[in-house]
């Protein structure tokens, strides 16, 4: 019987952590791992939302958006930087 409140608390914590890590994903160069972590937490919270109402859903959605943008942008930028460093003449 005590498992239901614990699952709800984990779901809400994952939503809040998703927002925090999603904002950290916007940091240049080092944001990609934070973004991937935020996306994983978003997945966990979303899975729990099928069973329970999540009052932290706006935080999860915002964090997921920040994480997706951060991962996409910084993966492209980091790849270009690494390519230019590896090929200085071209």
N, C-alpha and C positions, 0 to 999 in steps of 0.2 A: 504493500500500500504506500510505502514511503518512496517508491521509485518514481511515481508520477511527478511530485513536486521537484525532485532532484533533476529529472529530465527537463522540466520547464526552466529551471534555473540554469542548467547547462546550455539550453537553447538561447536564452536571453544573454548569457555571457558570451556565447559565440557570436551573436549579433553585434554586441558592443565591441568585441575584439575585432570583428570584421571591419567596423568603421575605423577603428584606430589603425589597424594594419593597412587598410585601404588608403588612408591619408598618408601613411608612411611610404606607400608605393609611389607617391608623386615626387619623392626625393630623387634628384638626378643620380644616375649611375648605380646606386645601391638599392633602388626601389623595387627591382624585379622580385627578389625573394620575399619581400614584404607583401607584394601584390599576390604572389602565388599562395602565400599563407592566408591572406584575406579571402581569396577565392575558395580555398579549402574550407575555411570556417563558414563561409556563406553556404556552401554545399551542405555542411552538417546541419546548420540552422534551418535551411530550407527543407531538408529531409524531415526534421522534427515538426515543422509547420504543418505537415500533412495530418498529424495527430492532435496538435495543440494550437491554440491561438497564440501568436507571438506579438506581444506589445512592442518588441524591439525591431519589428519588420522594417520600418523606415530607416533605421540605422543599418540594417543588413543590406538593404537595397542601395543606399548611398555608398556604403563601403564597397559593395560589389562594383558599382559604377566607377568609383575612384580606382579600385584595383585593376579593373579591366583597362581603363585608359592608361594608367601608369605602366602596366606590364606591356601593353602594345607600344606605347611611345618609347619607353626606355629600352625595350628589346631592339627596336629599329635603330635608335640612336646609338646604342652600345655596339651593335653589329657594324654600323658604318664607321664608328671610331676605331674599332678593332681592325677592320679592313684597311683603313687609311694608315694605321700604325704598322700593320704587317706589310703593306705595299707602299712605301714612301715615294717611289718614283712614278706610280701610276695612279 
